[in-house]
Amino acid sequence: MKNKTKIISSIIILMLILLAWAPWINDNYAIDKVIKDYGGSDKPFNDFHGAKTIGEANFTVSWFPFSRVVGVPSEAVWFVTFYGGVI
């Protein structure tokens, strides 16, 4: 019984680490999700860099546990979760 508990605990910990890392969310996927959630690449968006649409914005992507942080410097921040949702 003790051995079974260790195996189950190890599997759960491994799954949580994988979800926290979320390797299936790359930079392009995260940016595309944000653009789609915003309403498409042709939606008007003005930032300090003079972008006219959200598709032209200068995005930065950072890792955050269970998600990625997509931002436009000094303008907006979105979180793309491990299941593909945008917050």
C-alpha positions in Angstrom: 0.0 0.0 0.0 2.8 2.4 0.8 4.5 1.7 -2.5 1.2 2.4 -4.4 0.8 5.7 -2.6 4.3 6.8 -3.6 3.7 5.9 -7.2 0.4 7.8 -7.4 1.9 10.8 -5.6 4.8 10.8 -8.1 2.5 10.7 -11.1 0.3 13.5 -9.7 3.4 15.7 -9.0 4.7 15.0 -12.5 1.4 15.9 -14.1 1.3 19.2 -12.1 4.8 20.1 -13.2 3.9 19.4 -16.8 0.8 21.6 -16.5 2.7 24.4 -14.9 5.4 24.3 -17.6 2.7 23.9 -20.4 5.2 23.3 -23.3 2.5 23.2 -25.9 2.0 26.9 -25.5 4.7 28.5 -27.6 5.0 32.2 -28.3 3.2 32.2 -31.7 0.2 30.1 -30.2 -0.1 32.6 -27.3 0.0 35.6 -29.6 -2.6 34.1 -32.0 -4.9 33.3 -29.1 -4.8 36.9 -27.9 -5.4 38.3 -31.4 -8.3 36.0 -31.9 -9.8 36.8 -28.5 -9.3 40.6 -29.2 -11.4 40.2 -32.3 -9.0 39.5 -35.1 -5.8 41.0 -36.5 -7.7 43.9 -38.2 -9.2 45.3 -35.0 -7.9 48.9 -34.2 -5.2 49.1 -31.5 -3.0 52.0 -30.8 0.2 51.7 -28.7 3.3 53.7 -28.1 4.9 52.1 -31.2 2.2 53.5 -33.4 0.5 50.2 -34.4 -2.8 50.7 -36.2 -4.2 47.2 -35.7 -3.7 44.5 -33.0 -1.9 42.4 -35.6 0.8 45.0 -36.0 1.4 45.4 -32.3 4.8 44.6 -30.7 4.1 41.6 -28.5 6.2 40.2 -25.7 5.6 36.7 -24.3 6.8 35.5 -20.9 6.4 32.2 -18.9 4.1 32.2 -15.9 3.0 29.1 -14.0 0.2 27.3 -15.8 0.1 30.0 -18.5 2.0 32.5 -20.7 1.8 36.2 -20.3 1.4 38.1 -23.6 1.8 41.8 -23.4 2.2 45.0 -25.4 4.8 47.1 -23.5 3.2 49.8 -21.4 -0.2 49.0 -22.9 -1.9 45.7 -22.1 -1.4 42.2 -20.6 -3.2 39.0 -21.3 -2.8 35.5 -19.7 -3.1 32.5 -22.0 -3.8 29.5 -19.8 -2.7 25.9 -20.2 -6.1 25.0 -21.6 -6.1 27.8 -24.2 -8.2 30.4 -22.5 -7.4 34.1 -22.5 -7.7 36.1 -19.4 
